[in-house]
Each structure stands twice: as C-alpha cells, then as structure tokens.
Amino acid sequence: MTTTFTRTRPIGRLARLALAAAYAVSLVSITGPRLSAQFRNPHILGEIGPWILLALMLLTYVLLAGAVGFAFGGAASRRRWQIGAVVVAVAAALVAVLATFAINGTGWGFPVADLVWWFDVAMLIEGLVALLLSVAVGLPGCEIGVWPMFISRARGTAPLPEEGLACVVGLHYLDAWEARRRLAS
C-alpha cells in the first residue's frame, strides 16, 4: 500500500515539536504532587488558564472523535461520532456534578474537579503522543490524523490527512506552504 500524502518537511516537523513542547509544559503544569487535588479548590474557577485548557481539550476530543469516526465509517460517520462524543462528555459532567452536590453540597470539588483534571491530563497525553507520532511518520495536516492513519493502515486502506476545521492550529496550511516552497525550488 502506498501513502497518499506528501510527508511533512523540516519546518512542519519543527512546528509539531514546538506544539508538543506546549502540550508537555501544560501537562507538567497541572500534574504535580497533589495531582487532581489542585483542581478541587474553588479558586481555580476564577482563573482563565484552566478554562482555556478545558475548552481546547474538549474541542480536541470532539475533533478526534470525528477523525476516528471518519476512519471507521467515512464522512457520514464523522458527525455521528462527534455528536456521540459531546453526549458522553455532557453526561459524564452531569453525573459528576450531581455526585459532587450529593457528597459536598456544592457544585465544585470531588468528583467533578477530578473528572476535569483527568480529562485534561488524558487529552494532553493523547495530543503529545499524537504530535510525536506525526513528527516520526511525517504526517501532514492535523496531528489527530495520526490515529485514523493507523486505523486505515490496519484496515488496508489508504490513509488521508486530517485537514480543514479539524486542524485548529493550522498545521495543514504550514504543510501546504512548505510543499509549495519545495516544488518551487
């Protein structure tokens, strides 16, 4: 089976390594000796950083679900998998909030704070691994495309890069620019 995409060039790989470093720094910043306990303090609700991180991780989660859905069932499956991901996230959050009210009499603390922390950690690890794998294999487009690529290869089909809205950071634009630059020289 042949690869249907042009591998990334040095600038694209360097950009992915820089993004991987940002993921690693974010991961280190929320993991420490207290682990999820640092998210249980209500003061964190007033900080912008955790909210931005959570929003980015939720967006990544939904886009990842769509990319995996596309790998398994084509374009029609992408939206269904994304809707399913949103439903699962909302259901998990509601259950955690209800449990937190039952345990603490408040809407924040254990277990909802722990759910947010574990979700952020899991998605940061996924993103870090995906970025490093995409650098290693030279995958163009969004780093979440590395998982559908492996699924496609396991199924014996040609992998396609994840581009467009799925690539929030715009790595696909950098890859296209670098490919045009290479062809011009």
C-alpha positions, 0 to 999 in steps of 0.5 A: 500500500502506498501513502497518499500524502506528501510527508511533512518537511523540516519546518512542519516537523519543527512546528509539531515539536514546538506544539508538543513542547506546549502540550508537555509544559501544560501537562507538567503544569497541572500534574504535580504532587497533589495531582487532581487535588489542585483542581478541587479548590474553588479558586481555580474557577476564577482563573482563565488558564484552566478554562482555556485548557478545558475548552481546547481539550474538549474541542480536541476530543470532539475533533478526534472523535470525528477523525476516528469516526471518519476512519471507521465509517467515512464522512457520514460517520464523522458527525455521528461520532462527534455528536456521540462524543459531546453526549458522553462528555455532557453526561459524564459532567452531569453525573459528576456534578450531581455526585459532587452536590450529593457528597459536598453540597456544592457544585465544585470539588470531588468528583467533578474537579477530578473528572476535569483534571483527568480529562485534561491530563488524558487529552494532553497525553493523547495530543503529545503522543499524537504530535510525536507520532506525526513528527516520526511518520511525517504526517501532514495536516492535523496531528489527530490524523495520526490515529485514523492513519493507523486505523486505515493502515490496519484496515488496508486502506489508504490513509488521508490527512486530517485537514480543514476545521479539524486542524485548529492550529493550522498545521495543514496550511504550514504543510501546504506552504512548505510543499509549495516552497519545495516544488518551487525550488 
